[in-house]
């Protein structure tokens, strides 16, 4: 499964407020459900998300079982300088995923 | 005594006549006039519509991306990819999903999009068919159907489809299941009315496979139909059965001319 869809504007003016959108493929199994044979399905969720902009942390989120599958997030930051925005997700069973996007600030 | 006998005979005759009338005119519900046809999209809340409209927010796009990867990946003993025969899907698959289900010449039977993909796998890639509702099959369907986005559903004029369209239509208007319901009772007689948290749509399959929020997953039209059937407390037909494909075909024929919006998001 292609796991992440990132949307960051390729170009922005210095000081502009930009929207960042992330969509990640994940089951987000709550740990409260039973399968057809009556066995509890173990929890399997994303627990942490961190976004860094040229190495500096600009956004962090904790995820919980009530969050739907394939979580979508939108958050905002100020375009300060050209560089790379890195996204990292971590979760149960050693789950780890990352993605990055370039931005040019003029 | 004689009077009673003749009365019961008369009742039996009347009942059988009524039966004949009902059979002869199964379309008690009127087909929706083309001016009144609405995509299921129009019955959704604005937030769900916004989720579908934004490719960065539409979860179905995860499957479209995966489908693109699979399209170009070699598979099976023939070690061929879809692209090795069909080239760029953005060109070769344009409008293809809008004419499915269609009639397969070689097998002389009705096939829908998932059947077509699996025929390609077994005949040309020497690969195992993908299981129904598997991520891989849904991803390929989503990627292929995406290429018809914005195009009208075509009215397939193949005469060999006619008996299948008729069979699908009979199923659409026929009552079934413990609740003794027909598809038409909801989707023609009561569309637009509230059913639990959502409005009853007209049931036009414009955007399959769909990302259904209730499923938290992508799913095919066959899955949707099976879900409807179990809601009617009818025994759902098996995946890949001719009955389901005939119903798919009838629904596509009924939605002819409407714009495709794969991958659609539905509540």
Interface residues (C-beta under 8 A of the other chain):
Chain A: X1 X2 X3 X5 X6 X7 X21 X23 X25 X28 X68 X69 X70 X72 X74
Chain B: X51 X54 X55 X56 X57 X59 X61 X62 X65 X66 X69 X135 X139 X213 X216 X217
